[in-house]
Amino acid sequence: MSFDELLKDLQGQKSIQEDPNHISLDELFNESFMSKHSTCKSFEEFSEKGNFQIKTREDIANVLEELWDRHVARETNFANWQSMLDTANAELPAKKG
């Protein structure tokens, strides 16, 4: 196996080895949740509406908290990001069960 093949293999492994408890933003903030709590149909649409490039939780952590909270308050029925996140986490088990 060449070094390049090994590198590609390892990079693939890294993307596969996700935290089993980790839920993607699209899954957590699915269409049903977004339609119920905002004017957007998807989390991607929601973030783009605020001119944010959000694909991962790390992306959210890199956004100025005040700007993100203001966007959440303006575009959803939540006061801030933490309340939106808490509600999404609370509603998820009911959907999966």
Residue pairs with C-beta under 8 A, 6 or more apart in sequence:
1 9
23 92
25 43
25 54
25 55
25 56
25 57
26 42
26 43
26 44
28 43
28 88
28 89
28 92
29 42
29 43
29 46
29 88
30 95
31 41
31 42
32 95
33 88
33 91
34 40
34 41
34 42
34 43
34 45
34 46
35 41
37 76
37 77
37 78
37 84
37 87
38 46
38 75
38 76
38 77
39 75
40 46
40 49
40 75
43 54
44 54
46 75
46 76
47 53
47 54
49 71
49 75
50 67
50 68
50 71
50 74
50 75
52 59
52 63
52 68
52 71
53 59
54 60
54 63
60 68
60 81
65 81
68 81
69 80
69 81
72 78
72 79
72 80
72 81
72 84
73 79
73 80
76 84
78 84
78 87
